[in-house]
């Protein structure tokens, strides 16, 4: 069997230059082979679309291994005790559960994201997008991230869960601090912020759950509580963790997809002009292409629960596989002219929402949000333009900008 190629000379997630534009490095990795070992994080990188798509559906891999092994059995160390609040919150959420717990929790959560429910939310989403964009236009521009990209998905998920408007301000900071732990080898100060946010977020959600038990509403949290109390075996911690995950994942990706998308449009004026000329025709495919072109989630990790073979390389049990979504979405074996932004691209099997049992449960709602904000900006700010070159966040796994200053 083949030995995995080494990636350290190409894959450099701690480098600002790499974070600014990782796509040439991805092309080199795809050309070199199907799997590469990256020693600094002791992970096997998988850059090709076909392999990533297959592994996302392979039940020999899991988001966790604790449903089958203890840490020692799996050859891994338990997390530091000081990090426990983060792991308690994170590990009981839908994203990090495996069957049968995952099946049970997802069934309950999926009821909130049926096509009918998402369609009922559409007028609220579109109305809020128009309101936010109108405010930006009235001021002649500003930070698109802070004025439109952030408040829209935060408000939508908070509305879905029934979080009062006056209590929503801490949600984005909590989310940002918690998501810092998803980066490769996060430093201890990042871990400390994630732990603090996990403690505060969990305490808030427990108070909200208690309030909703006393005064039920017509919202997802009330329905999840009802399922818990009717014996559907949703534990209180699963309830807290599921709400936190929906708030984090439900807006983090949409925020970054919005600003990444508009930055790509500004750098491709011919594509932006075509979209402005035919918004009704191009808007649906534009959303998909912007998600593909510069995906907000660049890497997704899985544990190898049983030995697997990837392109002739055996990856042993106990290893961690890092699937490079950003690379898979630029794979020329699947996408014609993959480095070109083509808003009319019809065949677009991107994997920005993952695949398999961990496919994003809120993908349909995210698409509604992205289309609503994009459409509102096209209608109400037809002359929208970049006011200053943006600075990228130093994060690699979750790809975004610090701000996106625009003029109307």
C-alpha positions as CSV (number, residue, x, y, z in Angstrom):
1,X,0.0,0.0,0.0
2,X,1.1,3.6,-0.7
3,X,2.5,5.8,1.9
4,X,0.6,9.1,2.3
5,X,2.3,12.1,0.7
6,X,3.6,14.8,3.0
7,X,1.7,18.1,2.9
8,X,3.7,20.4,5.2
9,X,5.5,22.2,2.3
10,X,2.2,23.2,0.7
11,X,-0.5,23.2,3.4
12,X,0.2,26.1,5.7
13,X,-3.0,27.1,7.6
14,X,-1.0,29.3,10.1
15,X,0.3,31.5,7.2
16,X,-1.5,34.7,6.4
17,X,-0.6,34.3,2.7
18,X,-2.1,30.8,2.6
19,X,-5.3,31.9,4.4
20,X,-5.7,34.8,2.0
21,X,-5.7,32.4,-1.0
22,X,-5.4,28.7,-0.2
23,X,-6.7,27.6,-3.6
24,X,-3.3,27.2,-5.5
25,X,-2.1,25.0,-2.6
26,X,-5.3,22.9,-2.9
27,X,-4.6,22.4,-6.6
28,X,-1.1,21.2,-5.8
29,X,-2.5,18.8,-3.2
30,X,-5.0,17.4,-5.7
31,X,-2.3,16.9,-8.3
32,X,0.0,15.1,-5.8
33,X,-2.4,12.5,-4.7
34,X,-5.7,11.6,-2.9
35,X,-4.4,11.7,0.7
36,X,-1.6,13.6,2.5
37,X,-0.4,13.5,6.1
38,X,0.0,16.8,7.8
39,X,2.2,16.3,10.8
40,X,1.5,19.6,12.8
41,X,-2.1,18.5,13.4
42,X,-1.5,14.7,12.8
43,X,-4.3,14.6,10.3
44,X,-4.8,13.0,6.9
45,X,-5.8,15.6,4.4
46,X,-8.2,14.6,1.6
47,X,-8.4,17.2,-1.2
48,X,-10.4,15.6,-4.1
49,X,-14.1,15.9,-4.5
50,X,-14.9,12.2,-5.2
51,X,-13.0,11.1,-2.0
52,X,-14.5,13.8,0.2
53,X,-18.1,13.0,-1.0
54,X,-17.6,9.3,-0.4
55,X,-16.0,9.7,3.0
56,X,-18.8,12.0,4.2
57,X,-21.1,9.1,3.7
58,X,-18.8,6.4,5.1
59,X,-19.9,5.0,8.5
60,X,-16.4,3.8,9.2
61,X,-15.8,7.5,10.1
62,X,-17.5,9.5,12.8
63,X,-17.6,13.0,14.2
64,X,-16.9,11.3,17.6
65,X,-15.5,8.0,18.7
66,X,-16.9,8.0,22.2
67,X,-20.0,6.0,21.2
68,X,-17.7,3.1,20.6
69,X,-14.4,3.6,22.4
70,X,-12.9,5.2,25.5
71,X,-10.1,7.7,24.9
72,X,-7.4,5.2,25.9
73,X,-8.8,2.5,23.7
74,X,-8.7,4.8,20.7
75,X,-5.2,5.9,21.4
76,X,-6.2,9.5,22.3
77,X,-5.9,11.6,25.4
78,X,-8.9,13.0,27.1
79,X,-9.3,16.8,26.7
80,X,-7.9,18.9,29.6
81,X,-10.3,19.2,32.5
82,X,-10.3,23.0,32.1
83,X,-11.9,22.6,28.7
84,X,-14.8,20.5,30.0
85,X,-17.5,23.1,29.7
86,X,-16.8,23.5,26.0
87,X,-16.8,19.8,25.3
88,X,-19.9,19.2,27.3
89,X,-21.7,21.8,25.2
90,X,-20.2,20.8,21.9
91,X,-20.2,17.0,22.2
92,X,-23.9,16.7,23.0
93,X,-24.9,18.8,19.9
94,X,-26.3,17.3,16.7
95,X,-23.1,17.9,14.7
96,X,-21.0,15.8,17.0
97,X,-23.4,13.0,17.8
98,X,-23.4,9.6,16.1
99,X,-26.3,7.1,15.8
100,X,-28.4,6.2,17.6
101,X,-28.3,9.5,19.5
102,X,-27.8,11.5,16.3
103,X,-30.8,9.8,14.6
104,X,-33.1,10.7,17.5
105,X,-32.0,14.3,17.9
106,X,-32.0,15.0,14.2
107,X,-35.5,13.7,13.8
108,X,-36.8,16.2,16.3
109,X,-34.8,19.1,15.0
110,X,-35.7,18.3,11.3
111,X,-39.3,19.1,12.1
112,X,-38.4,22.8,12.4
113,X,-36.8,22.8,8.9
114,X,-39.5,21.1,6.8
115,X,-40.1,22.8,3.4
116,X,-43.4,24.2,4.7
117,X,-41.7,25.7,7.8
118,X,-39.0,27.3,5.8
119,X,-41.5,28.8,3.3
120,X,-43.4,30.2,6.3
121,X,-40.3,32.0,7.4
122,X,-39.5,33.4,3.9
123,X,-41.6,36.6,4.3
124,X,-40.0,37.3,7.7
125,X,-36.5,36.7,6.2
126,X,-37.1,38.8,3.1
127,X,-38.7,41.7,5.1
128,X,-35.8,41.8,7.5
129,X,-33.3,41.7,4.6
130,X,-35.1,44.7,3.0
131,X,-35.1,46.6,6.3
132,X,-31.4,46.0,6.9
133,X,-30.3,46.9,3.4
134,X,-32.5,50.0,3.5
135,X,-30.7,51.2,6.5
136,X,-27.3,50.6,4.9
137,X,-28.4,52.6,1.8
138,X,-29.8,55.4,3.8
139,X,-26.4,55.9,5.4
140,X,-24.6,55.8,2.0
141,X,-22.9,52.5,2.9
142,X,-20.9,51.0,5.8
143,X,-19.8,47.6,7.0
144,X,-21.8,45.1,5.1
145,X,-20.8,42.4,7.6
146,X,-22.0,44.3,10.6
147,X,-25.0,45.9,9.0
148,X,-26.5,43.0,6.9
149,X,-24.6,39.8,7.0
150,X,-24.5,39.3,10.7
151,X,-27.9,40.6,12.0
152,X,-30.0,38.7,9.4
153,X,-29.2,35.1,10.2
154,X,-28.8,35.8,13.9
155,X,-32.3,37.2,14.0
156,X,-33.8,34.4,11.9
157,X,-32.4,31.6,14.1
158,X,-33.3,33.5,17.3
159,X,-36.8,34.0,16.0
160,X,-37.1,30.3,15.2
161,X,-36.0,29.4,18.7
162,X,-38.1,32.1,20.4
163,X,-35.2,34.2,21.9
164,X,-36.5,37.6,22.8
165,X,-35.1,40.5,20.7
166,X,-33.6,42.2,23.8
167,X,-31.6,39.1,24.6
168,X,-29.9,38.5,21.3
169,X,-26.8,40.8,21.5
170,X,-24.5,38.2,23.2
171,X,-25.3,35.4,20.7
172,X,-22.8,36.4,18.0
173,X,-19.9,37.0,20.4
174,X,-20.6,33.7,22.1
175,X,-20.7,31.9,18.8
176,X,-17.5,33.5,17.6
177,X,-15.6,32.5,20.7
178,X,-16.9,28.9,20.7
179,X,-16.1,28.5,17.0
180,X,-12.5,29.4,17.6
181,X,-12.1,25.9,18.9
182,X,-12.8,24.4,15.5
183,X,-9.5,25.8,14.1
184,X,-6.5,23.5,13.9
185,X,-4.5,23.4,17.1
186,X,-6.2,26.4,18.8
187,X,-4.0,28.2,21.4
188,X,-4.9,28.2,25.0
189,X,-6.3,31.8,25.1
190,X,-8.7,30.7,22.3
191,X,-9.7,27.7,24.4
192,X,-10.2,29.9,27.5
193,X,-12.6,32.2,25.6
194,X,-14.5,29.2,24.2
195,X,-14.9,27.8,27.7
196,X,-16.1,31.1,29.1
197,X,-18.6,31.5,26.2
198,X,-19.8,27.9,26.7
199,X,-20.5,28.5,30.4
200,X,-22.3,31.7,29.8
201,X,-24.3,30.4,26.8
202,X,-25.3,27.2,28.6
203,X,-26.4,29.2,31.6
204,X,-28.5,31.5,29.5
205,X,-30.1,28.6,27.6
206,X,-31.0,26.8,30.8
207,X,-32.7,29.9,32.1
208,X,-34.6,30.3,28.7
209,X,-35.7,26.6,28.8
210,X,-37.0,27.1,32.4
211,X,-38.9,30.2,31.2
212,X,-40.3,28.5,28.2
213,X,-41.5,25.5,30.4
214,X,-43.4,28.0,32.5
215,X,-44.8,29.9,29.5
216,X,-44.7,27.8,26.3
217,X,-44.7,29.5,22.9
218,X,-45.0,28.6,19.3
219,X,-41.3,28.1,18.6
220,X,-38.7,25.4,18.1
221,X,-37.5,25.5,21.7
222,X,-41.0,24.9,23.1
223,X,-41.5,22.0,20.7
224,X,-38.1,20.4,21.7
225,X,-39.1,20.8,25.4
226,X,-42.4,19.1,24.7
227,X,-40.6,16.2,23.0
228,X,-38.2,15.9,25.9
229,X,-41.1,15.8,28.4
230,X,-43.1,13.3,26.3
231,X,-40.4,10.7,26.7
232,X,-38.6,11.1,23.4
233,X,-35.3,10.8,25.4
234,X,-33.9,14.2,24.6
235,X,-31.8,15.0,27.7
236,X,-31.6,18.5,29.1
237,X,-28.0,18.7,28.0
238,X,-28.9,17.6,24.5
239,X,-31.6,20.3,24.5
240,X,-29.1,23.0,25.5
241,X,-26.4,21.8,23.1
242,X,-28.8,21.5,20.2
243,X,-30.0,25.1,20.7
244,X,-26.4,26.3,20.9
245,X,-25.5,24.5,17.8
246,X,-28.4,25.8,15.8
247,X,-27.5,29.3,16.9
248,X,-23.8,28.9,16.1
249,X,-24.0,26.8,12.9
250,X,-27.3,28.5,11.8
251,X,-25.6,31.9,11.4
252,X,-21.8,31.4,11.3
253,X,-21.8,29.9,7.8
254,X,-24.4,32.3,6.4
255,X,-22.5,35.4,7.7
256,X,-19.3,34.3,6.1
257,X,-20.9,33.1,2.9
258,X,-22.5,36.5,2.5
259,X,-19.3,38.5,2.8
260,X,-17.1,36.0,1.0
261,X,-19.7,36.1,-1.8
262,X,-19.9,39.8,-2.1
263,X,-16.1,40.1,-2.0
264,X,-15.9,37.6,-4.9
265,X,-18.5,39.6,-6.8
266,X,-16.6,42.8,-6.4
267,X,-13.5,41.1,-7.8
268,X,-15.5,39.8,-10.8
269,X,-17.3,42.9,-12.0
270,X,-18.4,41.2,-15.2
271,X,-20.3,38.6,-13.2
272,X,-21.8,41.2,-10.9
273,X,-23.0,43.1,-13.9
274,X,-24.6,40.0,-15.4
275,X,-26.3,39.3,-12.1
276,X,-27.6,42.9,-11.9
277,X,-28.9,42.7,-15.4
278,X,-30.8,39.4,-14.9
279,X,-31.3,38.9,-11.1
280,X,-34.4,36.7,-11.3
281,X,-32.7,34.3,-13.7
282,X,-29.3,34.1,-12.1
283,X,-30.1,34.5,-8.4
284,X,-30.7,30.8,-7.6
285,X,-27.5,29.6,-9.4
286,X,-25.5,32.6,-8.1
287,X,-26.2,31.5,-4.5
288,X,-24.9,28.0,-5.2
289,X,-21.9,29.3,-7.1
290,X,-20.9,31.7,-4.4
291,X,-21.1,28.9,-1.8
292,X,-18.8,26.8,-4.1
293,X,-16.3,29.4,-5.1
294,X,-15.2,30.5,-1.6
295,X,-16.9,28.2,0.9
296,X,-17.1,29.5,4.5
297,X,-16.2,26.0,5.9
298,X,-12.9,25.0,4.4
299,X,-12.2,21.8,6.4
300,X,-14.4,19.2,8.1
301,X,-12.9,16.5,10.4
302,X,-13.8,12.9,11.1
303,X,-12.3,10.2,13.2
304,X,-11.4,6.8,11.6
305,X,-13.4,4.2,13.6
306,X,-12.2,1.3,11.5
307,X,-9.3,1.0,9.1
308,X,-10.1,2.6,5.7
309,X,-8.3,2.8,2.3
310,X,-8.2,6.1,0.4
311,X,-6.7,5.8,-3.1
312,X,-4.4,3.0,-2.1
313,X,-3.4,4.5,1.3
314,X,-4.5,2.7,4.4
315,X,-5.6,5.1,7.1
316,X,-5.6,3.3,10.4
317,X,-8.3,3.3,13.2
318,X,-7.6,6.1,15.6
319,X,-6.5,8.6,12.9
320,X,-8.2,11.9,12.1
321,X,-9.2,12.7,8.5
322,X,-9.5,16.3,7.4
323,X,-11.7,16.7,4.4
324,X,-10.8,19.9,2.5
325,X,-14.2,21.3,1.4
326,X,-12.6,24.3,-0.2
327,X,-10.4,22.1,-2.4
328,X,-13.2,19.6,-3.3
329,X,-15.3,22.6,-4.5
330,X,-12.5,23.6,-6.9
331,X,-11.8,20.1,-8.3
332,X,-11.5,20.2,-12.1
333,X,-12.6,16.5,-12.3
334,X,-16.0,17.7,-11.3
335,X,-16.3,21.4,-12.1
336,X,-15.6,22.8,-15.5
337,X,-13.1,25.8,-15.2
338,X,-13.2,25.4,-11.4
339,X,-11.3,28.6,-10.5
340,X,-13.7,30.8,-12.5
341,X,-16.7,32.4,-10.9
342,X,-19.6,31.5,-13.1
343,X,-22.9,32.6,-11.7
344,X,-24.8,30.7,-14.3
345,X,-23.1,27.4,-13.5
346,X,-25.9,24.8,-13.9
347,X,-24.1,21.6,-12.7
348,X,-22.9,22.5,-9.3
349,X,-22.6,19.5,-6.9
350,X,-20.6,21.5,-4.2
351,X,-20.3,20.1,-0.8
352,X,-20.4,23.3,1.2
353,X,-23.3,21.9,3.3
354,X,-21.5,18.6,3.8
355,X,-23.2,15.2,2.9
356,X,-24.5,12.0,4.5
357,X,-26.1,12.0,7.9
358,X,-24.4,15.2,8.9
359,X,-25.7,17.2,5.9
360,X,-26.6,20.6,7.2
361,X,-30.2,20.4,8.6
362,X,-30.7,24.1,8.0
363,X,-29.4,24.2,4.4
364,X,-32.7,25.2,2.9
365,X,-33.1,28.1,5.4
366,X,-29.5,29.2,4.7
367,X,-30.3,29.4,1.0
368,X,-33.4,31.5,1.7
369,X,-31.3,33.9,3.8
370,X,-28.5,34.2,1.2
371,X,-31.0,34.8,-1.6
372,X,-32.9,37.3,0.4
373,X,-29.9,39.4,1.3
374,X,-28.4,39.2,-2.1
375,X,-31.7,40.1,-3.8
376,X,-32.3,43.0,-1.5
377,X,-28.8,44.4,-2.1
378,X,-29.3,44.1,-5.9
379,X,-32.6,45.9,-5.8
380,X,-32.0,48.6,-3.3
381,X,-28.3,49.2,-3.8
382,X,-27.7,48.9,-7.6
383,X,-24.5,50.8,-7.4
384,X,-23.0,49.0,-4.4
385,X,-19.2,49.0,-4.6
386,X,-16.2,48.2,-2.5
387,X,-15.1,51.1,-0.4
388,X,-11.9,49.6,1.0
389,X,-9.9,46.4,0.5
390,X,-11.0,44.0,3.3
391,X,-8.8,42.1,5.7
392,X,-9.3,38.4,6.1
393,X,-9.8,36.9,9.6
394,X,-6.7,34.8,10.5
395,X,-9.0,31.7,10.8
396,X,-8.5,29.0,8.2
397,X,-11.2,26.4,9.0
398,X,-14.0,29.0,9.1
399,X,-13.2,31.4,6.3
400,X,-14.4,35.0,6.5
401,X,-13.6,38.7,6.7
402,X,-13.1,41.1,9.6
403,X,-15.3,43.6,7.8
404,X,-16.5,44.5,4.3
405,X,-16.8,48.3,3.8
406,X,-19.0,49.3,1.0
407,X,-20.5,52.4,-0.6
408,X,-23.9,52.8,-2.1
